[in-house]
Amino acid sequence: MNNLRYVPIGTFLLCVGSVSASEVTDEVMVVTATSYQTKASTAPASVSVVTQEDLALMPYNNLADALTTTPGVHIADLGQGRKGIEIRGMDVSQSLILIDGRRVSRASDLLGHSNIELQNIPVSDIERIEVIKGPMSALYGSDALGGVVNVITKPTTNEWQGSVRGGGSTVIDESGNTANIEVNTSGAIIEDKLYLKVSAGHAYQGLIKSRNHEHETDIAGNRNTFVDAELKSILTEKQELDLFVRVGENETWYDYIPTSGDGEGLKTRSTNVFDTLDYGVTHSGYWDFADTQLRIYGSRVSQTNEKNVGTPNTANDVDEDVIDGYAQFYAHDAHHVTVGGQCSEQRLKSADLTSGKDSADQAALFLQDDISLNQQLSLLLGVRYDDHSDFGSHVSPRAYLVYAPSDNWTLKGGYGEGFKAPTIKQLSPEYLSVGTGRPFDIRGNEDLEPEVNKSYEVSAEYRSSQWGSTLTLFQNDVENLIDVSCVEGCSGRPQPGKTIYEYFNINQAEIKGLEWAGHVALSPAFDVNMNLTLLDATDKDTGKTIDSKPESQAYLALNWHATDQLITQVSMRYTGEQTYEDNDLPSYQVFDLAANYKLSDIDFSMGVSNVFDTYLADKSEHFTYAIQPRQVYLNGTLRF
C-alpha cells in the first residue's frame, strides 16, 4: 500500500463538514510535545487530547479505557482482558506512559505484559490526557519509540476540595460484573506554602468465562487497590519541592486446563498478585536565567503466583530507579532551549534466571531548540545521546516544522528517530514469561538487537467555531522491530503452560498510514465527532503483514446536548481486518450508548456498552481474545 493512495482520501476528509465559518474556538494547551505549555494546534508533534468532557461519556476504569476512541491509538488485547496501548502500529512496550511528566513503571514489560501501570491512576483526578504520536525519543528516551501518553492531573489549590466516585456495571446474561470506588481530596496545609493531595481507590472485575470452551476464561477476574499521596512545598518564590508515593496491590485470576505437564487435564485457577510501590521527589526552580527541574523517582514491583493445581509460577521482583533533569531558557528571544539528561536502572530478580538476577542501565543527554522563525513559522530541532550498558551508544535526532498562516489553518511535519534496547526479559532465553493475561508464554532470545525507528509525518489542520478537521500522513521505517512468533504448542487454541512464543527481530518493517479526525456542530444541540485510522504494517523481508495490526479503525459519535445538564451519545467503534499466525481475522463493530447528567456538585455517567454483544469467537475461531460483553453501567461522582 503506497502512501500516495491516501492523498485523495485525505483531501476529501480534510474538507468533510465544511460550512461557512471562520471564528476559532478556544484551544487546549498542552505540555508534552515540548515539556512546556503550548497550543495543541501549533505544538511540534501530532497531538490528541482527551478532555474531562470526553471522559464523562466513557465507562472508564483505567487509562486504556480512556483512549479507546483516540485516532492512531489501538487498545491491544493482550489476552483475558489485559489491555495495552499501541500508537501507530508500534508495540505496547514502545508507548511511554507519564503522569504529570513522570514516567510510570515499566515492570509489566518483564511480567507478561501485566499492564499494572494502567491500573493505579486515579481516574477522578484526571484533568486531561495528552497523546503524542510518533517517536519522541529525543526528549523522553527509548520507551517513547512509538509515542507518549501523558496523564495531567488536576492542580492543587489553597481551598480544600475533594470527590467520591463510585459505580459499576452488570453483564446481564453472564458473570463478570464490575464495581469501583475512588476518593480524592486536596488542599493547603499551610496557605500558599504547603499542599497535600491524597487519593485511594478500589476496582473489581469479575471473571468472565469462555462461551465456547468450558473451564476456560475469556476475561480474567481482577481486583485492584491503591493509595497515593502528593506533598508540594513552596520553599521560596523561586523554588518548589514535590514528594510523591503510591502503594498498590493488583490481583488477577483466570481458569484453564493444562494439556501437558503439571495438572494435565485438570481445571486450574492461576492467581497472580502484584504489590507495587512508586515514589518520587521533584525540585523545580524558576530562576532569572532559566527554569530547572531535577527528579528522582522509581518503583518496586513484586509478583507472586498461586495455583489450586500444580506448581505455582516463579516469583519475580522488578526494581526501577530514574534520575532526570533539565534546564529551559530563552536565547536571543527566538530560541526556546531545553537541555538535560537522564540516568536509569532496571533490576530483575527471578529464579528463572541462571544467576538469579540481572540488571540494565542507561544514561542520556538531550538538547532541544524551539526556534521562532517568524510569527507564523517555527522550527524545532532536537537530539538525544543514549548510552546503554549492553548495546553502547546511539544518537536520535528530531526536526519538526510548524506553519500557521492564519488562525484557522496549521500545516506541520517532521522527522524523528527512536532507539529502544531489548529488555532483560527479552534477552534471557532461560527466562520464561508466564502469561498473566495472555493465553501463552514467551521465551527470551539472547540474539536480539535494539530497535531503531525512523519516522516521517506531515499534517494539515483546519478549525473554526463550527467544525474542524485534521489529516496526518505518517510512516515508520523500523529496523530490528521486536515481535513474537510461536515455537512450541502452536496447533489449536493457545494455552498457558503449553503454547510458547519467542522474541525475534524483524530486520526491516514499514508501518505507514493515515489519521483523520473531524468535528462538526450540526446545531446548538447536536454535534458529531469522528475519526479514521488506516494502517499498513509490513515485514519488508517477507512481504507479509505484521500480525495483530488492524488495517483500519474508525469512530463515529453523535452527541445530543439535551439541556445544560444532560448530554447523551450514541457511538460506533470499528476495527478492521487483521492477521494472526497466517490467519485472516474479520472486522467487527461495537456500538455504545452513553449519557452524562451534571449538577453543581454531583454528576452521573450511565450507558450500555457493546449494545449488540459482539463476541469475537463467533466471528472467527482464530481470535485468541475476547472484548468486554454487553454491560449496563452507572457511575456517580460527588464533589465537595
C-alpha positions as CSV (number, residue, x, y, z in Angstrom):
1,M,0.0,0.0,0.0
2,N,1.6,3.2,-1.1
3,N,1.1,6.4,0.8
4,L,0.0,8.2,-2.4
5,R,-3.2,6.2,-2.2
6,Y,-4.1,8.1,1.0
7,V,-3.8,11.5,-0.6
8,P,-7.2,11.7,-2.4
9,I,-8.8,10.1,0.6
10,G,-7.2,12.6,2.9
11,T,-8.1,15.6,0.7
12,F,-11.7,14.6,0.9
13,L,-11.6,14.0,4.6
14,L,-10.0,17.3,5.3
15,C,-12.9,19.1,3.7
16,V,-15.7,16.9,5.2
17,G,-18.1,19.0,7.2
18,S,-17.3,22.3,5.6
19,V,-19.6,25.1,6.5
20,S,-19.4,28.9,6.3
21,A,-17.5,29.7,9.5
22,S,-14.1,31.3,10.3
23,E,-14.3,32.1,14.0
24,V,-11.8,29.9,16.0
25,T,-12.8,28.3,19.3
26,D,-10.6,28.4,22.4
27,E,-7.8,25.9,22.2
28,V,-6.5,23.3,24.6
29,M,-3.0,24.0,25.9
30,V,-0.6,21.0,26.1
31,V,2.8,20.5,27.6
32,T,4.0,17.0,26.5
33,A,5.2,17.8,22.9
34,T,7.8,20.4,24.2
35,S,7.9,20.0,28.0
36,Y,6.4,23.5,28.3
37,Q,3.0,24.9,27.6
38,T,1.9,25.5,24.0
39,K,-1.2,25.4,21.9
40,A,-2.2,21.9,20.8
41,S,-2.7,23.0,17.2
42,T,0.8,24.6,16.9
43,A,2.7,22.0,19.0
44,P,5.6,20.4,17.1
45,A,4.0,17.0,17.1
46,S,0.8,15.1,16.3
47,V,-1.3,15.7,19.4
48,S,-4.6,14.3,20.6
49,V,-6.2,15.4,23.8
50,V,-8.8,13.6,25.8
51,T,-10.7,16.1,27.9
52,Q,-12.9,15.7,31.1
53,E,-15.9,16.1,28.8
54,D,-14.8,13.2,26.7
55,L,-14.2,11.1,29.8
56,A,-17.6,11.8,31.2
57,L,-19.1,9.8,28.4
58,M,-16.9,6.7,28.8
59,P,-17.2,3.8,31.2
60,Y,-13.5,4.0,32.0
61,N,-11.8,2.5,35.0
62,N,-8.2,2.7,33.7
63,L,-6.0,4.5,31.2
64,A,-6.6,2.1,28.4
65,D,-10.4,2.5,28.6
66,A,-9.9,6.3,28.3
67,L,-8.1,6.0,25.0
68,T,-10.4,3.7,23.0
69,T,-11.6,6.4,20.7
70,T,-8.3,8.3,20.1
71,P,-7.2,8.3,16.4
72,G,-3.9,6.5,15.8
73,V,-4.2,4.5,19.1
74,H,-5.1,0.8,19.2
75,I,-6.0,-0.7,22.5
76,A,-4.3,-4.1,22.0
77,D,-5.8,-7.0,23.8
78,L,-3.0,-9.0,25.5
79,G,-5.3,-11.8,26.4
80,Q,-8.0,-12.4,29.0
81,G,-8.9,-8.8,29.3
82,R,-5.5,-7.3,29.8
83,K,-5.0,-4.2,27.7
84,G,-2.0,-2.4,26.2
85,I,-1.7,0.9,24.3
86,E,-0.3,0.8,20.8
87,I,0.4,4.0,18.9
88,R,0.6,4.0,15.1
89,G,1.2,0.2,14.9
90,M,4.1,0.2,17.3
91,D,4.2,-2.3,20.1
92,V,2.7,-1.8,23.6
93,S,6.2,-1.6,25.1
94,Q,7.1,1.3,22.8
95,S,4.4,3.6,24.2
96,L,5.7,5.7,27.1
97,I,3.2,6.4,29.9
98,L,3.7,9.5,32.0
99,I,1.8,11.1,34.9
100,D,2.4,14.8,35.1
101,G,5.6,14.2,33.1
102,R,6.9,11.5,35.4
103,R,7.5,8.0,33.8
104,V,5.4,5.2,35.3
105,S,6.9,1.8,36.0
106,R,7.8,-0.4,33.0
107,A,7.8,-3.5,35.2
108,S,4.9,-5.0,33.1
109,D,7.3,-5.4,30.2
110,L,9.1,-8.0,32.3
111,L,6.0,-9.6,33.8
112,G,4.0,-10.9,30.9
113,H,2.5,-7.5,29.8
114,S,0.5,-7.4,33.1
115,N,-0.4,-3.7,32.3
116,I,-0.2,-2.8,36.0
117,E,0.9,0.6,35.0
118,L,-2.5,1.4,33.6
119,Q,-4.4,0.4,36.8
120,N,-3.1,2.7,39.6
121,I,-4.1,6.0,38.1
122,P,-6.8,7.9,40.0
123,V,-9.3,8.4,37.2
124,S,-11.3,11.0,39.2
125,D,-8.1,13.2,39.4
126,I,-7.5,13.3,35.6
127,E,-7.6,16.9,34.2
128,R,-6.8,15.7,30.6
129,I,-4.8,13.1,28.7
130,E,-2.3,14.2,26.1
131,V,-1.3,11.7,23.4
132,I,1.8,12.4,21.3
133,K,2.1,10.2,18.3
134,G,5.4,9.4,16.7
135,P,8.9,8.9,18.2
136,M,9.7,11.4,21.0
137,S,13.0,9.7,21.9
138,A,14.9,13.0,21.6
139,L,13.1,14.3,24.6
140,Y,11.8,11.4,26.5
141,G,14.1,8.5,25.8
142,S,13.9,5.0,24.4
143,D,10.4,4.0,25.7
144,A,8.9,6.7,23.5
145,L,9.7,4.9,20.3
146,G,6.0,4.9,19.2
147,G,4.7,7.8,21.2
148,V,3.9,9.3,24.6
149,V,0.7,9.3,26.8
150,N,0.8,11.9,29.5
151,V,-1.9,12.0,32.2
152,I,-2.3,15.5,33.5
153,T,-3.9,15.6,37.0
154,K,-5.9,18.4,38.5
155,P,-3.9,21.1,40.2
156,T,-3.9,21.6,44.0
157,T,-5.2,24.9,45.4
158,N,-5.4,26.6,48.8
159,E,-9.1,25.6,49.1
160,W,-9.7,22.1,50.3
161,Q,-11.8,20.1,47.9
162,G,-12.5,16.5,47.1
163,S,-14.6,14.0,45.3
164,V,-16.0,10.5,45.8
165,R,-16.5,8.4,42.6
166,G,-18.3,5.1,42.6
167,G,-20.3,2.8,40.4
168,G,-20.2,-0.4,38.5
169,S,-21.7,-2.5,35.7
170,T,-23.6,-5.6,35.2
171,V,-23.2,-8.2,32.4
172,I,-26.8,-9.2,32.0
173,D,-26.5,-12.8,30.7
174,E,-23.4,-14.0,32.5
175,S,-20.8,-13.3,35.2
176,G,-18.4,-10.5,35.0
177,N,-19.9,-7.6,36.9
178,T,-17.7,-4.7,37.9
179,A,-17.6,-2.3,40.8
180,N,-15.3,0.7,41.7
181,I,-14.9,3.4,44.3
182,E,-12.4,6.2,44.5
183,V,-11.9,9.0,47.0
184,N,-9.8,12.1,46.3
185,T,-9.1,15.2,48.4
186,S,-6.6,18.1,48.2
187,G,-5.9,21.5,49.7
188,A,-3.4,23.6,51.6
189,I,-2.0,22.6,55.0
190,I,-0.3,25.9,55.1
191,E,-1.8,28.5,52.8
192,D,0.5,29.3,49.8
193,K,3.2,27.2,51.4
194,L,2.3,23.5,51.8
195,Y,-0.2,21.5,49.8
196,L,-1.4,17.9,50.1
197,K,-3.3,15.6,47.7
198,V,-4.5,12.1,48.7
199,S,-6.3,9.5,46.6
200,A,-7.4,6.0,47.2
201,G,-9.3,3.6,45.1
202,H,-10.6,0.0,44.7
203,A,-11.9,-1.6,41.5
204,Y,-13.2,-5.1,40.8
205,Q,-13.8,-7.0,37.6
206,G,-15.5,-10.4,37.8
207,L,-14.1,-13.3,35.8
208,I,-15.9,-13.9,32.5
209,K,-16.0,-17.5,31.3
210,S,-15.4,-18.6,27.8
211,R,-18.7,-19.2,26.0
212,N,-17.2,-21.8,23.7
213,H,-14.6,-23.6,25.9
214,E,-15.7,-25.0,29.2
215,H,-13.5,-24.3,32.2
216,E,-11.5,-21.6,30.3
217,T,-11.5,-17.8,30.7
218,D,-12.3,-15.0,28.3
219,I,-11.6,-12.1,30.6
220,A,-9.7,-12.6,33.8
221,G,-11.0,-11.5,37.2
222,N,-9.2,-8.5,38.5
223,R,-9.1,-6.7,41.9
224,N,-7.0,-3.5,42.2
225,T,-6.5,-1.3,45.3
226,F,-4.2,1.8,45.6
227,V,-3.4,4.7,47.8
228,D,-1.3,7.7,46.8
229,A,-0.2,10.9,48.3
230,E,1.5,14.1,47.0
231,L,3.0,16.8,49.0
232,K,4.0,20.1,47.4
233,S,6.1,22.7,49.3
234,I,6.7,26.2,48.1
235,L,10.3,26.7,49.5
236,T,10.8,30.2,48.2
237,E,9.3,32.4,45.5
238,K,11.6,30.6,43.0
239,Q,11.7,27.0,44.4
240,E,9.3,24.2,44.8
241,L,9.7,20.7,46.2
242,D,7.3,17.8,45.5
243,L,7.1,14.4,47.2
244,F,5.1,11.6,45.9
245,V,4.3,8.0,47.0
246,R,1.8,5.4,45.8
247,V,1.3,1.8,47.1
248,G,-1.0,-0.7,45.3
249,E,-2.0,-4.3,45.1
250,N,-3.3,-5.9,41.9
251,E,-4.8,-9.4,41.9
252,T,-5.8,-11.2,38.7
253,W,-7.1,-14.7,38.3
254,Y,-8.1,-17.0,35.4
255,D,-9.0,-20.6,34.7
256,Y,-7.6,-23.1,32.1
257,I,-7.0,-26.8,31.7
258,P,-3.3,-27.7,31.1
259,T,-2.9,-30.2,28.2
260,S,0.6,-31.4,29.5
261,G,2.8,-31.3,32.5
262,D,1.7,-30.4,36.0
263,G,-2.0,-30.7,36.4
264,E,-2.6,-32.1,33.0
265,G,-6.4,-32.4,32.2
266,L,-7.4,-30.7,35.5
267,K,-9.2,-27.3,35.8
268,T,-6.6,-24.9,37.1
269,R,-7.1,-21.5,38.6
270,S,-4.0,-19.3,38.4
271,T,-3.9,-16.2,40.6
272,N,-1.2,-13.5,40.2
273,V,-0.6,-10.8,42.8
274,F,1.4,-7.6,42.1
275,D,2.5,-5.5,45.0
276,T,3.7,-2.1,43.8
277,L,5.4,0.9,45.4
278,D,6.1,4.1,43.4
279,Y,8.0,7.1,44.8
280,G,9.2,10.4,43.5
281,V,11.0,13.6,44.6
282,T,11.0,16.7,42.3
283,H,12.7,20.0,42.7
284,S,11.6,22.9,40.5
285,G,13.4,26.2,40.1
286,Y,12.2,29.3,38.4
287,W,15.4,31.4,38.1
288,D,16.1,34.6,36.3
289,F,18.3,32.8,33.8
290,A,16.3,29.6,33.4
291,D,13.6,27.2,34.7
292,T,15.1,24.0,36.1
293,Q,13.8,20.6,37.2
294,L,15.5,17.7,39.0
295,R,13.7,14.5,39.7
296,I,14.5,11.2,41.5
297,Y,11.8,8.6,41.2
298,G,11.3,4.8,40.8
299,S,9.2,1.8,41.6
300,R,9.3,-1.6,43.3
301,V,7.1,-4.4,41.9
302,S,6.8,-7.9,43.4
303,Q,4.8,-10.6,41.6
304,T,3.7,-13.9,43.2
305,N,1.5,-16.7,41.8
306,E,-0.7,-19.4,43.3
307,K,-2.5,-22.3,41.7
308,N,-5.0,-24.7,43.1
309,V,-3.4,-27.5,41.0
310,G,0.2,-28.0,40.2
311,T,3.3,-25.9,40.8
312,P,3.0,-22.1,41.1
313,N,4.8,-19.9,38.6
314,T,8.1,-18.3,39.7
315,A,8.0,-15.2,41.7
316,N,9.6,-12.0,40.3
317,D,10.8,-8.7,41.6
318,V,11.4,-5.7,39.4
319,D,13.0,-2.5,40.7
320,E,13.5,0.7,38.7
321,D,15.2,4.0,39.6
322,V,15.4,7.1,37.5
323,I,17.2,10.4,37.9
324,D,16.5,13.1,35.3
325,G,16.6,16.8,35.0
326,Y,16.6,19.7,32.6
327,A,17.0,23.5,32.2
328,Q,14.9,25.7,29.9
329,F,15.8,29.2,28.8
330,Y,15.4,31.7,26.0
331,A,18.4,32.6,23.9
332,H,18.2,35.7,21.7
333,D,14.3,35.7,22.3
334,A,13.7,33.4,19.2
335,H,15.2,30.3,20.7
336,H,13.5,28.3,23.5
337,V,16.2,25.9,24.6
338,T,15.9,22.7,26.7
339,V,19.0,20.9,27.8
340,G,19.0,17.9,30.2
341,G,19.9,14.4,31.0
342,Q,18.7,11.1,32.4
343,C,20.1,8.0,34.2
344,S,18.0,4.9,34.8
345,E,18.5,1.4,36.1
346,Q,16.2,-1.6,36.0
347,R,16.8,-4.7,38.1
348,L,15.1,-8.1,37.8
349,K,15.2,-10.9,40.4
350,S,13.9,-14.3,39.3
351,A,14.7,-17.9,39.9
352,D,14.2,-18.5,36.2
353,L,17.5,-16.6,35.5
354,T,20.7,-18.6,35.7
355,S,22.3,-16.0,38.0
356,G,19.0,-15.4,39.9
357,K,19.1,-11.7,38.9
358,D,20.1,-9.3,36.1
359,S,20.1,-5.6,35.5
360,A,20.4,-3.0,32.8
361,D,21.2,0.7,33.0
362,Q,21.1,3.6,30.5
363,A,22.3,7.2,30.6
364,A,21.4,10.0,28.2
365,L,21.9,13.7,27.3
366,F,19.5,15.7,25.2
367,L,19.2,19.1,23.6
368,Q,16.1,20.8,22.1
369,D,15.8,24.2,20.4
370,D,12.4,25.5,19.5
371,I,13.1,28.3,17.1
372,S,10.5,31.0,16.3
373,L,11.5,32.0,12.7
374,N,8.6,34.5,12.5
375,Q,5.1,34.9,13.8
376,Q,3.8,32.1,11.5
377,L,6.7,29.7,11.3
378,S,8.6,27.7,13.9
379,L,11.3,25.0,13.7
380,L,12.1,22.5,16.5
381,L,15.4,20.8,16.4
382,G,16.4,18.1,18.9
383,V,19.0,15.4,19.5
384,R,19.5,12.8,22.2
385,Y,22.6,10.7,23.0
386,D,21.9,7.4,24.8
387,D,24.5,5.0,26.3
388,H,23.1,1.6,27.1
389,S,25.0,-0.9,29.4
390,D,24.6,-3.8,26.9
391,F,24.3,-2.0,23.5
392,G,26.5,1.0,23.7
393,S,25.7,4.5,22.4
394,H,23.1,5.8,19.9
395,V,22.1,9.2,18.7
396,S,18.5,10.1,18.0
397,P,17.8,13.4,16.1
398,R,14.5,15.1,15.6
399,A,13.3,18.0,13.4
400,Y,9.8,19.5,13.2
401,L,8.4,22.5,11.2
402,V,5.1,24.2,12.1
403,Y,3.5,26.8,9.8
404,A,0.3,28.7,10.9
405,P,-0.7,31.0,8.0
406,S,-3.9,32.0,9.7
407,D,-5.9,31.4,12.9
408,N,-7.8,28.7,11.1
409,W,-5.0,26.7,9.4
410,T,-2.0,24.9,10.7
411,L,0.4,22.9,8.5
412,K,3.2,20.9,10.0
413,G,5.5,18.0,9.5
414,G,8.8,16.5,10.6
415,Y,11.3,13.7,11.0
416,G,12.3,11.8,14.2
417,E,14.3,8.8,15.2
418,G,13.8,6.5,18.2
419,F,16.1,3.9,19.8
420,K,15.0,1.1,22.2
421,A,17.1,-1.7,23.6
422,P,15.6,-5.1,24.3
423,T,14.5,-5.6,27.9
424,I,16.2,-8.0,30.3
425,K,13.3,-10.5,29.8
426,Q,13.6,-10.3,26.0
427,L,17.3,-11.0,26.1
428,S,17.2,-14.0,28.5
429,P,16.4,-17.4,26.8
430,E,16.2,-19.1,30.2
431,Y,13.6,-16.6,31.4
432,L,10.1,-17.8,30.6
433,S,7.5,-15.1,30.9
434,V,4.4,-17.0,32.0
435,G,1.2,-15.5,30.7
436,T,-0.5,-13.3,33.3
437,G,-3.1,-12.2,30.8
438,R,-2.1,-13.8,27.5
439,P,-3.2,-17.4,26.6
440,F,0.5,-18.3,26.0
441,D,4.0,-17.9,27.5
442,I,7.0,-16.1,26.0
443,R,10.7,-17.0,26.0
444,G,13.6,-14.6,25.6
445,N,16.2,-14.5,22.8
446,E,19.8,-13.5,23.5
447,D,20.4,-12.6,19.9
448,L,18.0,-9.7,19.8
449,E,19.2,-6.3,18.5
450,P,17.9,-2.8,19.5
451,E,15.0,-1.4,17.6
452,V,15.5,1.9,15.7
453,N,12.6,3.8,14.3
454,K,12.9,6.4,11.6
455,S,9.6,8.3,11.4
456,Y,8.2,10.9,9.0
457,E,4.8,12.7,9.2
458,V,3.0,15.6,7.6
459,S,-0.3,17.1,8.7
460,A,-2.9,19.8,7.9
461,E,-5.5,21.1,10.3
462,Y,-8.4,23.5,9.8
463,R,-10.5,24.6,12.8
464,S,-13.4,27.1,13.4
465,S,-16.2,27.5,15.8
466,Q,-18.5,25.2,13.8
467,W,-16.2,22.5,12.5
468,G,-12.7,21.2,12.5
469,S,-10.7,18.6,10.5
470,T,-7.2,17.2,10.9
471,L,-5.4,15.0,8.5
472,T,-2.0,13.3,9.1
473,L,0.1,11.0,6.9
474,F,2.9,9.1,8.7
475,Q,5.5,6.4,8.0
476,N,7.7,4.4,10.4
477,D,10.7,2.6,9.0
478,V,11.8,0.3,11.8
479,E,15.0,-1.7,11.9
480,N,15.0,-4.8,14.1
481,L,11.4,-4.5,15.2
482,I,10.9,-6.9,18.1
483,D,8.0,-9.3,17.6
484,V,7.0,-12.7,18.8
485,S,6.5,-16.0,17.0
486,C,5.1,-19.3,18.1
487,V,7.7,-22.0,18.5
488,E,6.0,-24.7,20.7
489,G,2.5,-26.0,21.1
490,C,1.3,-23.9,18.1
491,S,-1.6,-26.0,17.0
492,G,-5.1,-25.4,18.3
493,R,-6.2,-22.8,20.8
494,P,-3.2,-21.2,22.7
495,Q,-2.9,-22.2,26.3
496,P,-0.5,-21.1,29.2
497,G,1.9,-23.8,30.0
498,K,1.6,-25.3,26.5
499,T,2.0,-22.6,23.9
500,I,5.4,-20.9,23.9
501,Y,6.3,-17.9,21.8
502,E,9.8,-16.5,21.4
503,Y,11.0,-13.0,20.7
504,F,12.7,-12.2,17.3
505,N,13.8,-9.3,15.2
506,I,12.0,-8.3,12.0
507,N,15.0,-6.9,10.1
508,Q,13.1,-4.2,8.3
509,A,9.5,-3.2,9.0
510,E,7.4,-0.5,7.3
511,I,4.4,0.9,9.2
512,K,2.6,3.6,7.4
513,G,-0.8,5.1,7.4
514,L,-3.3,7.9,7.7
515,E,-5.1,9.5,10.6
516,W,-8.1,11.8,10.3
517,A,-10.2,13.4,12.9
518,G,-13.2,15.7,12.5
519,H,-15.8,17.6,14.5
520,V,-19.0,19.2,13.2
521,A,-21.5,21.3,15.2
522,L,-24.8,20.5,13.4
523,S,-26.8,22.8,15.6
524,P,-26.5,24.2,19.2
525,A,-27.8,20.9,20.5
526,F,-26.2,18.3,18.2
527,D,-22.6,17.7,17.2
528,V,-20.6,14.8,15.6
529,N,-17.2,13.5,16.4
530,M,-15.4,11.1,14.1
531,N,-12.0,9.8,13.3
532,L,-10.4,7.2,11.0
533,T,-7.0,5.4,11.1
534,L,-5.6,3.4,8.1
535,L,-2.6,1.3,8.7
536,D,-0.3,-0.8,6.6
537,A,2.3,-2.8,8.7
538,T,4.6,-4.9,6.6
539,D,7.6,-7.1,7.2
540,K,9.8,-5.9,4.3
541,D,11.9,-9.2,4.3
542,T,8.8,-11.4,3.7
543,G,6.3,-9.0,2.3
544,K,3.8,-10.3,4.9
545,T,1.5,-8.2,7.0
546,I,2.6,-7.9,10.6
547,D,0.3,-9.8,13.0
548,S,-2.3,-8.1,15.2
549,K,-2.2,-4.7,13.4
550,P,-5.8,-3.8,12.3
551,E,-5.7,-2.2,8.8
552,S,-8.3,0.3,9.8
553,Q,-10.1,1.8,12.8
554,A,-12.9,4.2,12.9
555,Y,-15.0,6.0,15.4
556,L,-18.3,7.9,15.0
557,A,-20.3,9.6,17.7
558,L,-23.5,11.7,17.7
559,N,-23.8,13.9,20.8
560,W,-27.1,15.5,21.9
561,H,-26.9,18.3,24.4
562,A,-30.4,17.9,25.6
563,T,-30.1,20.5,28.4
564,D,-27.3,22.4,30.0
565,Q,-27.0,19.5,32.5
566,L,-27.7,16.5,30.2
567,I,-25.7,15.2,27.3
568,T,-26.3,11.9,25.5
569,Q,-24.3,10.0,23.0
570,V,-24.6,7.1,20.5
571,S,-21.3,5.9,19.1
572,M,-19.7,3.2,17.0
573,R,-16.2,1.8,17.2
574,Y,-15.0,-0.1,14.1
575,T,-11.9,-2.4,14.0
576,G,-10.8,-3.6,10.6
577,E,-9.3,-6.8,9.3
578,Q,-6.0,-8.1,10.7
579,T,-3.9,-11.2,10.6
580,Y,-2.8,-13.7,13.3
581,E,-0.5,-16.7,12.7
582,D,-1.2,-16.7,8.9
583,N,-5.0,-16.5,9.6
584,D,-7.1,-13.6,8.5
585,L,-9.3,-12.1,11.2
586,P,-12.5,-10.3,10.2
587,S,-13.5,-6.8,11.0
588,Y,-16.0,-6.0,13.8
589,Q,-18.0,-3.1,15.2
590,V,-19.0,-2.2,18.7
591,F,-21.9,0.2,19.4
592,D,-22.3,2.1,22.7
593,L,-24.9,4.3,24.3
594,A,-23.9,6.9,27.0
595,A,-25.3,9.8,28.9
596,N,-23.9,12.2,31.5
597,Y,-26.1,14.3,33.8
598,K,-24.2,17.0,35.7
599,L,-25.3,19.3,38.6
600,S,-23.3,21.7,40.6
601,D,-21.7,19.2,42.9
602,I,-22.7,15.8,41.5
603,D,-22.8,14.1,38.1
604,F,-23.8,10.7,36.8
605,S,-22.5,8.7,33.8
606,M,-24.6,5.9,32.6
607,G,-25.0,3.8,29.5
608,V,-24.8,0.5,27.7
609,S,-21.5,-0.6,26.1
610,N,-21.3,-3.2,23.4
611,V,-25.0,-2.9,22.8
612,F,-25.3,-5.8,20.4
613,D,-23.0,-8.1,22.5
614,T,-20.3,-8.6,19.8
615,Y,-18.4,-11.8,20.6
616,L,-15.2,-12.2,18.5
617,A,-15.1,-16.0,18.7
618,D,-18.4,-16.1,16.8
619,K,-16.8,-14.2,14.0
620,S,-13.6,-16.3,13.8
621,E,-12.2,-19.2,15.9
622,H,-8.8,-17.6,15.3
623,F,-9.4,-14.7,17.7
624,T,-7.4,-15.6,20.8
625,Y,-9.1,-12.9,23.0
626,A,-12.5,-11.5,23.8
627,I,-13.7,-8.0,24.2
628,Q,-16.0,-6.9,27.1
629,P,-19.5,-8.3,26.6
630,R,-22.6,-6.1,26.7
631,Q,-22.9,-4.4,30.0
632,V,-25.0,-1.7,31.6
633,Y,-23.1,0.7,33.7
634,L,-23.7,3.6,36.2
635,N,-21.0,5.8,37.8
636,G,-21.5,8.8,40.0
637,T,-19.2,11.5,41.3
638,L,-19.9,13.7,44.3
639,R,-17.7,16.8,44.6
640,F,-17.2,18.6,47.9
